[in-house]
Amino acid sequence: MSVGEVKASLRAAIEAARQGRRVFDQAASDAEAATRMANAVLQGSRNEEVTGARQALAAAGAEVEPARRRFDNTAKHANTYLTRLG
């Protein structure tokens, strides 16, 4: 693989990471809206399954920022390597 091919692959990887972040952000936004609506509907419920669902949603919500950082770091590190290649 030539340096030019490596650079092209890195550019594609950077764009894929950026696109992935945009798609992820939209999915996270949709999930947050659905969670707010579910919480409003189920407000005050002490049902075991509702409690479990809330805990699962909270755990999933806690993973949003780390996932965003992974997308950003992937693009950042690939860009750094691309820059070093010249």
N, C-alpha and C positions, 0 to 999 in steps of 0.2 A: 504494500500500500504506500503510495507516495505521500509526501507532506501535504500536497494540495488535496488529496483525497481525505486525509485525516482532518484537515481544516474544514472541508465540506461536511464531513460527518459531525464534527463538533458544532458547526453552525446549525445543522439539522437538529442535533440534540438540544441545543439552547432554545431553539424555536419550539421544539416539542415540550420542553419543560415549561416554557412560558404559556403555551397553549393549555397544557395540563393544569397549570395554576388557574387560568381563567375558567376552565370547565369546573375545576374543583371549587373555586369561589362561588360559582353559580349554584352548584349542588349544595354547598354548605349553607348558602343563603336560603335556598328552598327548604332545606331540612330545619333550619332555625325557625322559619315561618311556620312550618308544620308543627314543630315542637311547641311553639307559643300557642297555637290554636288548640292542640291537644291538652296542654296544661290548663287553658281556660275552660275547656269542656269538662275536664276531669277534676277541676278544683275541688278540694275538700274530700275527695275520695280516699278511703283508707283500704281499699281492696288490695290484696296481696299482688295481684297481677299488675294493677296500675302502679303500685309502688315499685315493682320490679322493672316495669317499662320506663318509669321516670329515671331510675338509677342507670339503666342501660343508655338512655338518651343523654344523661349527664356525662357518662363515661365516653360516649362517642363525641360529645361536644368538647370534651377536654383534649381530644386528639386533633382538633381542627388546626390550631396554631402550629403544633409540631409538624403536621403534614404540610402546611403552607411554607414553613421554614425549609423543609426538605426540597420542595420544588424550587424555592429561591436559591438555596445553596447549590443545587445541581447546576442551575444556569450560571451562577456566579463562578463556581469552580471550573466549569467547562469554558467559560469566557476567559478566565485567567490563563488556562492552558492554551487557548487559542491565541491570546495576546503574546504569550511567551514563544509561540511558534513563529510569530512575526507576520 
